């Protein structure tokens, strides 16, 4: 009787390979759909399917638990954050039902996204061919969004030369698409550093193709013209420059082209910042006067109800920059709320609005600072735990980079800086933005501790 086991093993291997590819298609679709408004049900479906598929694939891999020991500390911090959110909701919050609903609809979805990212990394771990594709599908999904907003901007500029900036693409606004642009830049800059230090690649594209994508991403920065995005991207470049200096002092050979590209990009970024300042605000003096008026929240009430109160005027008679005014005023009032409720009022996207409503009778919504929203929602302990979570992942990435160049570690570090600073300046610690970050955090953290080399960058994709 012929031995059928080799045939079954070959069939099983082929089946698993096909299932891996199908699962990656779902992840790419998920990352593409995540930022598109009014796709909540489709997002949830793609997230659940991806979780189940990669859960099965990861289970088949039977990875040793020892490889994940370095992730124990950030996992415990997240567990403490979750437990504390429930404690505040049940024992502290005056609106327990609302806070529990927000935990289940917001935070639990984010944890599922985190788990999915972890499972993707575990499932791909023992297949050097598939490892880069887990990142490529995310990269391509981001790139499609950026190409769309570029086409939207160029079409408008050709039809109306000198017209408006700030396009939103397929997302709900320029701030949302800029969040994706910065994420794409993190991928590109990490790849640039990896190729410059290791002469290897992770993203399976020739350098010429990546250069074109880089230019498209630069165009998107001008099309979106988001000041906070430019600030966070500048800090990402600062971190990358620090890695370069550290690599030089450690004897790592880094190509001169890396320095040239970073310098060129820094010049472009300064140019985008100047254009943004010219388009989105007036003179520096007017900006300072706006901040002064905004900080006086007791006498200037426009921040409470923009429909009821008149827009404040500056000493020179001009109107304040409304965006700057509201952000500063809400930030000050948010700090006052943290002081008044150090244990929080209950986890929720609009914790700031609920606290303002209880105090002044008007619900504003979020504070335009994700970290401040967390501090208002689950208090100073919750904000500290969130910061510690970031610190543990940064420490993990830095330790790995001290040992050897590691693409996932570089990308993890850049994403943490970009999202962490953006979370202070914008309300991004919620909805699909939180889920996307948590997915990447899980994926990159596991890839960092189970790193595998890839192919030569000069070899055609």
C-alpha positions as CSV (number, residue, x, y, z in Angstrom):
1,X,0.0,0.0,0.0
2,X,1.5,3.3,-1.0
3,X,2.5,5.8,1.7
4,X,0.0,8.7,1.4
5,X,1.5,10.8,4.2
6,X,4.0,12.6,2.0
7,X,1.1,13.5,-0.3
8,X,-1.0,14.7,2.6
9,X,1.8,16.8,3.9
10,X,2.4,18.4,0.5
11,X,-1.3,19.1,0.1
12,X,-1.4,20.5,3.6
13,X,1.6,22.8,2.9
14,X,-0.1,24.0,-0.3
15,X,-3.3,24.6,1.5
16,X,-1.6,26.6,4.3
17,X,0.3,28.7,1.8
18,X,-3.0,29.6,0.0
19,X,-4.7,30.3,3.3
20,X,-1.8,32.7,4.2
21,X,-2.2,34.6,1.0
22,X,-6.0,34.9,1.4
23,X,-5.6,36.1,5.0
24,X,-3.2,38.8,3.9
25,X,-5.7,40.0,1.3
26,X,-8.2,40.5,4.1
27,X,-5.6,42.4,6.2
28,X,-4.9,44.7,3.2
29,X,-8.6,45.3,2.7
30,X,-9.0,46.0,6.4
31,X,-6.3,48.6,6.4
32,X,-7.7,50.2,3.3
33,X,-11.3,50.3,4.6
34,X,-10.4,51.4,8.2
35,X,-10.1,55.2,7.5
36,X,-13.1,55.4,5.1
37,X,-16.2,56.9,6.8
38,X,-19.5,54.9,7.2
39,X,-17.8,51.5,6.9
40,X,-18.2,50.4,10.5
41,X,-19.9,47.1,9.8
42,X,-17.4,46.2,7.0
43,X,-14.5,47.1,9.3
44,X,-15.8,44.9,12.0
45,X,-16.3,42.0,9.5
46,X,-12.8,42.3,8.0
47,X,-11.3,42.6,11.5
48,X,-13.1,39.4,12.8
49,X,-12.3,37.4,9.7
50,X,-8.6,38.5,9.8
51,X,-8.5,37.6,13.6
52,X,-9.9,34.1,13.0
53,X,-7.8,33.3,9.9
54,X,-4.5,34.4,11.5
55,X,-5.5,32.9,14.8
56,X,-5.7,29.5,13.1
57,X,-2.5,30.1,11.1
58,X,-0.6,31.2,14.2
59,X,-1.9,28.1,16.1
60,X,-0.5,25.9,13.3
61,X,2.9,27.5,13.7
62,X,3.4,26.4,17.3
63,X,5.8,29.2,18.0
64,X,7.9,28.9,21.2
65,X,6.6,31.1,24.0
66,X,10.1,32.1,24.9
67,X,10.4,34.4,21.9
68,X,7.6,36.6,23.3
69,X,8.9,37.0,26.9
70,X,10.1,40.5,26.1
71,X,6.5,41.5,25.5
72,X,5.3,40.6,28.9
73,X,5.8,44.0,30.4
74,X,3.8,46.0,27.8
75,X,1.1,43.3,28.0
76,X,0.8,43.8,31.7
77,X,0.6,47.5,31.3
78,X,-2.3,47.2,28.9
79,X,-4.0,44.8,31.2
80,X,-3.6,47.3,34.1
81,X,-5.0,50.0,31.8
82,X,-8.0,47.9,30.9
83,X,-8.7,46.9,34.5
84,X,-8.4,50.6,35.6
85,X,-10.8,51.7,32.9
86,X,-13.4,49.2,34.3
87,X,-12.7,50.3,37.9
88,X,-13.3,54.0,37.0
89,X,-16.5,53.1,35.0
90,X,-18.0,51.0,37.8
91,X,-16.9,52.8,40.9
92,X,-16.0,56.4,40.0
93,X,-17.9,57.5,36.9
94,X,-21.3,59.3,37.3
95,X,-22.3,57.7,33.9
96,X,-21.4,54.1,34.3
97,X,-23.5,52.8,31.5
98,X,-22.1,55.3,29.0
99,X,-18.5,54.5,30.0
100,X,-18.9,50.7,29.9
101,X,-20.4,51.1,26.4
102,X,-17.4,53.2,25.3
103,X,-15.0,50.6,26.7
104,X,-16.7,47.8,24.9
105,X,-17.2,49.7,21.6
106,X,-13.8,51.5,21.5
107,X,-11.2,49.9,23.7
108,X,-12.2,46.3,23.2
109,X,-12.1,46.8,19.4
110,X,-8.7,48.2,19.8
111,X,-7.5,45.2,21.7
112,X,-8.9,42.9,19.0
113,X,-6.9,44.9,16.5
114,X,-3.8,44.5,18.7
115,X,-4.4,40.8,18.9
116,X,-4.9,40.5,15.2
117,X,-1.6,42.3,14.5
118,X,0.2,39.9,16.9
119,X,-1.4,36.9,15.2
120,X,-0.3,38.1,11.8
121,X,3.3,38.4,13.0
122,X,3.2,34.9,14.6
123,X,1.6,33.3,11.6
124,X,4.2,34.8,9.2
125,X,7.1,34.2,11.6
126,X,8.5,31.0,10.2
127,X,8.1,31.8,6.5
128,X,10.8,34.3,5.3
129,X,9.0,34.7,2.0
130,X,5.7,35.8,3.6
131,X,7.2,38.0,6.4
132,X,7.7,41.1,4.2
133,X,4.2,40.7,2.7
134,X,2.6,41.3,6.0
135,X,4.0,44.8,5.8
136,X,3.6,45.2,2.0
137,X,-0.2,44.8,2.1
138,X,-0.4,47.5,4.8
139,X,2.0,49.8,2.8
140,X,0.0,49.4,-0.4
141,X,-3.3,50.1,1.4
142,X,-1.7,53.4,2.7
143,X,-0.3,54.2,-0.7
144,X,-3.6,53.9,-2.5
145,X,-5.1,56.5,-0.1
146,X,-2.2,58.8,-0.7
147,X,-2.4,58.5,-4.5
148,X,-6.1,59.2,-4.4
149,X,-5.6,62.5,-2.4
150,X,-2.8,63.5,-4.7
151,X,-5.0,63.0,-7.8
152,X,-7.8,65.0,-6.0
153,X,-5.4,67.8,-5.2
154,X,-3.7,68.0,-8.6
155,X,-7.0,67.9,-10.5
156,X,-8.3,70.8,-8.3
157,X,-5.0,72.8,-8.7
158,X,-5.0,72.4,-12.5
159,X,-8.6,73.6,-12.7
160,X,-8.2,76.4,-10.2
161,X,-4.6,77.6,-10.0
162,X,-3.8,79.1,-6.7
163,X,-6.9,77.5,-5.2
164,X,-7.5,75.8,-1.9
165,X,-5.4,73.3,0.0
166,X,-6.4,70.7,2.6
167,X,-7.9,67.8,0.8
168,X,-9.3,64.7,2.6
169,X,-9.3,62.0,-0.1
170,X,-11.4,59.0,0.8
171,X,-11.3,59.9,4.5
172,X,-13.4,62.4,6.5
173,X,-11.0,65.3,6.3
174,X,-7.4,66.5,5.8
175,X,-6.4,65.6,9.4
176,X,-7.5,62.0,8.9
177,X,-5.6,61.5,5.5
178,X,-2.6,63.3,7.0
179,X,-2.5,60.6,9.7
180,X,-2.1,58.1,6.9
181,X,0.5,60.1,5.1
182,X,2.7,60.3,8.2
183,X,2.2,56.5,8.7
184,X,3.4,56.0,5.1
185,X,6.4,58.2,5.7
186,X,7.3,56.1,8.7
187,X,7.3,53.0,6.5
188,X,9.5,54.7,3.9
189,X,11.9,56.2,6.3
190,X,12.3,52.9,8.2
191,X,13.0,51.2,4.8
192,X,15.5,53.9,3.9
193,X,17.4,53.4,7.2
194,X,17.3,49.6,6.8
195,X,18.7,49.7,3.3
196,X,21.3,52.2,4.3
197,X,22.5,50.2,7.3
198,X,22.0,46.6,6.2
199,X,22.0,46.8,2.4
200,X,18.9,44.6,2.6
201,X,15.2,45.4,2.2
202,X,11.8,44.6,3.8
203,X,9.4,46.3,1.4
204,X,9.6,44.4,-1.8
205,X,10.0,47.3,-4.2
206,X,13.0,48.6,-6.2
207,X,14.5,51.8,-4.9
208,X,13.3,53.7,-7.9
209,X,9.6,52.7,-7.1
210,X,10.0,53.8,-3.5
211,X,11.5,57.1,-4.7
212,X,8.3,57.8,-6.7
213,X,6.1,56.8,-3.7
214,X,8.2,59.1,-1.6
215,X,7.4,62.0,-4.0
216,X,3.7,61.2,-4.0
217,X,3.8,61.3,-0.2
218,X,5.4,64.7,-0.3
219,X,2.7,66.0,-2.6
220,X,0.1,64.7,-0.2
221,X,1.7,66.7,2.7
222,X,1.2,69.9,0.7
223,X,-2.3,68.9,-0.3
224,X,-3.3,68.2,3.3
225,X,-1.4,71.1,4.9
226,X,-1.8,69.9,8.5
227,X,0.4,71.7,10.9
228,X,0.3,69.1,13.6
229,X,1.2,66.5,11.0
230,X,4.2,68.5,10.0
231,X,5.3,68.9,13.6
232,X,5.1,65.1,14.3
233,X,6.9,64.3,11.1
234,X,9.7,66.7,12.0
235,X,10.1,64.8,15.3
236,X,10.1,61.5,13.5
237,X,13.0,62.8,11.4
238,X,14.7,63.9,14.6
239,X,14.5,60.4,15.9
240,X,15.8,58.9,12.7
241,X,18.7,61.4,12.7
242,X,19.5,60.2,16.3
243,X,19.5,56.6,15.1
244,X,21.9,57.6,12.3
245,X,24.3,59.3,14.8
246,X,24.0,56.3,17.1
247,X,24.7,54.0,14.2
248,X,27.8,56.0,13.3
249,X,29.1,55.9,16.8
250,X,28.5,52.2,17.0
251,X,30.5,51.6,13.8
252,X,27.5,50.8,11.6
253,X,28.2,51.7,7.9
254,X,25.5,54.0,6.6
255,X,25.5,55.2,3.0
256,X,25.9,58.9,2.2
257,X,22.7,58.7,0.1
258,X,20.8,58.3,3.4
259,X,22.1,61.7,4.7
260,X,21.3,63.3,1.4
261,X,17.7,62.1,1.3
262,X,17.0,63.0,4.9
263,X,18.5,66.5,4.4
264,X,16.3,67.0,1.2
265,X,13.2,65.8,3.0
266,X,13.9,68.1,5.9
267,X,14.1,71.1,3.5
268,X,10.8,70.0,1.9
269,X,9.2,69.7,5.4
270,X,10.3,73.2,6.3
271,X,8.8,74.4,3.1
272,X,5.5,72.7,3.8
273,X,5.5,74.2,7.3
274,X,6.0,77.7,5.9
275,X,3.2,77.2,3.4
276,X,0.9,75.8,6.2
277,X,1.7,78.8,8.4
278,X,0.9,81.2,5.6
279,X,-2.3,79.4,4.6
280,X,-3.7,78.4,8.0
281,X,-2.8,81.3,10.2
282,X,-1.8,85.0,10.2
283,X,1.3,86.6,11.5
284,X,3.2,85.3,14.6
285,X,2.0,88.3,16.5
286,X,-1.6,87.5,15.7
287,X,-1.0,83.9,16.7
288,X,0.3,84.9,20.1
289,X,-2.6,87.2,20.6
290,X,-5.0,84.4,19.7
291,X,-3.3,82.1,22.3
292,X,-3.6,84.9,25.0
293,X,-7.3,85.4,24.3
294,X,-7.9,81.6,24.2
295,X,-6.2,81.1,27.6
296,X,-8.7,83.6,29.2
297,X,-11.5,81.1,29.1
298,X,-13.4,82.8,31.9
299,X,-14.0,86.0,30.0
300,X,-14.0,84.7,26.4
301,X,-16.9,82.2,26.1
302,X,-16.7,81.5,22.4
303,X,-15.0,78.1,23.1
304,X,-18.2,76.9,25.0
305,X,-20.6,77.5,22.1
306,X,-19.4,78.7,18.7
307,X,-23.0,79.2,17.5
308,X,-24.1,81.3,20.4
309,X,-21.1,83.6,21.0
310,X,-19.3,85.9,18.6
311,X,-15.8,85.0,17.2
312,X,-13.3,87.0,19.4
313,X,-11.3,89.8,17.8
314,X,-7.7,90.5,18.2
315,X,-6.4,93.9,19.4
316,X,-5.8,94.9,15.8
317,X,-9.4,94.2,14.9
318,X,-8.9,90.9,13.1
319,X,-10.7,87.7,14.0
320,X,-8.8,85.1,16.0
321,X,-7.6,81.9,14.2
322,X,-10.6,79.8,15.3
323,X,-8.8,76.5,15.1
324,X,-5.9,77.7,17.3
325,X,-8.3,79.5,19.7
326,X,-10.5,76.4,20.3
327,X,-7.6,74.0,20.7
328,X,-5.9,76.3,23.3
329,X,-9.1,77.1,25.2
330,X,-10.2,73.4,25.3
331,X,-6.7,72.3,26.4
332,X,-6.8,74.7,29.3
333,X,-10.3,73.7,30.3
334,X,-9.2,70.0,30.0
335,X,-6.3,70.5,32.4
336,X,-8.7,72.1,34.9
337,X,-11.0,69.1,34.6
338,X,-8.1,66.7,35.2
339,X,-7.3,68.7,38.4
340,X,-11.0,68.6,39.5
341,X,-11.4,64.8,38.7
342,X,-7.9,63.2,39.1
343,X,-9.4,59.7,39.0
344,X,-11.5,60.5,35.9
345,X,-15.2,60.6,35.0
346,X,-15.3,57.4,32.8
347,X,-13.6,56.2,29.7
348,X,-15.0,57.6,26.5
349,X,-14.2,59.3,23.2
350,X,-16.1,62.4,24.4
351,X,-15.1,62.4,28.0
352,X,-14.1,66.0,27.7
353,X,-17.6,66.9,26.4
354,X,-19.4,65.0,29.1
355,X,-17.3,66.7,31.8
356,X,-17.9,70.1,30.2
357,X,-21.7,69.4,30.0
358,X,-21.8,68.5,33.7
359,X,-19.9,71.7,34.5
360,X,-21.4,74.2,32.1
361,X,-24.4,72.5,30.5
362,X,-22.9,72.3,27.0
363,X,-21.4,69.1,25.4
364,X,-18.5,70.1,23.2
365,X,-17.2,66.6,22.2
366,X,-13.5,65.8,22.4
367,X,-10.7,68.1,23.4
368,X,-8.6,67.7,20.3
369,X,-6.0,66.0,22.5
370,X,-6.3,62.3,22.8
371,X,-4.0,62.1,25.8
372,X,-6.0,64.8,27.6
373,X,-9.2,62.9,26.8
374,X,-7.8,59.8,28.4
375,X,-6.7,61.8,31.5
376,X,-10.2,63.3,31.8
377,X,-11.8,59.9,31.2
378,X,-9.8,57.6,33.4
379,X,-7.8,60.1,35.3
380,X,-4.1,60.6,35.9
381,X,-3.4,56.9,36.6
382,X,-4.9,56.0,33.2
383,X,-2.8,58.6,31.3
384,X,0.3,57.4,33.1
385,X,-0.4,53.8,32.2
386,X,-0.8,54.8,28.5
387,X,2.5,56.7,28.6
388,X,4.2,53.7,30.2
389,X,2.9,51.4,27.5
390,X,4.6,53.6,24.9
391,X,7.8,53.8,27.0
392,X,8.0,50.0,27.3
393,X,7.6,49.5,23.5
394,X,10.1,52.3,22.8
395,X,12.6,50.6,25.2
396,X,12.0,47.3,23.5
397,X,12.7,48.8,20.0
398,X,15.8,50.7,21.3
399,X,17.3,47.5,22.9
400,X,16.9,45.6,19.7
401,X,18.5,48.4,17.6
402,X,21.4,48.5,20.0
403,X,22.0,44.8,19.3
404,X,21.6,45.0,15.5
405,X,19.8,46.8,12.7
406,X,16.1,45.7,12.7
407,X,13.5,47.0,10.3
408,X,10.5,46.3,12.5
409,X,12.2,47.9,15.5
410,X,13.0,51.1,13.5
411,X,9.4,51.2,12.2
412,X,7.9,50.6,15.6
413,X,10.0,53.4,17.1
414,X,8.9,55.8,14.3
415,X,5.2,54.9,14.6
416,X,5.3,55.3,18.4
417,X,6.8,58.8,18.1
418,X,4.4,59.8,15.4
419,X,1.3,58.5,17.0
420,X,2.3,59.4,20.6
421,X,3.0,63.0,19.7
422,X,-0.1,63.2,17.5
423,X,-2.1,61.8,20.4
424,X,-1.1,64.9,22.4
425,X,-1.9,67.3,19.6
426,X,-5.0,65.7,18.0
427,X,-7.9,63.4,19.1
428,X,-6.5,60.3,17.5
429,X,-6.7,57.9,20.5
430,X,-10.1,56.6,19.3
431,X,-12.1,55.0,16.5
432,X,-10.3,53.5,13.5
433,X,-7.1,55.5,14.3
434,X,-6.7,53.7,17.6
435,X,-7.4,50.4,16.0
436,X,-4.9,50.9,13.2
437,X,-2.2,51.9,15.7
438,X,-2.9,49.0,17.9
439,X,-2.7,46.6,15.0
440,X,0.6,48.0,13.9
441,X,1.9,48.0,17.5
442,X,1.1,44.3,17.9
443,X,2.5,43.4,14.5
444,X,5.7,45.3,14.8
445,X,6.4,44.4,18.5
446,X,6.3,40.7,17.7
447,X,8.3,41.2,14.5
448,X,10.9,43.1,16.5
449,X,11.5,40.2,19.0
450,X,11.3,37.5,16.2
451,X,13.2,39.4,13.5
452,X,14.2,37.6,10.3
453,X,16.5,39.0,7.6
454,X,15.2,39.6,4.0
455,X,16.5,39.9,0.5
456,X,19.0,42.1,-1.2
457,X,17.6,45.6,-2.1
458,X,19.2,45.7,-5.5
459,X,17.5,42.5,-6.6
460,X,14.4,43.2,-8.7
461,X,11.1,42.6,-6.8
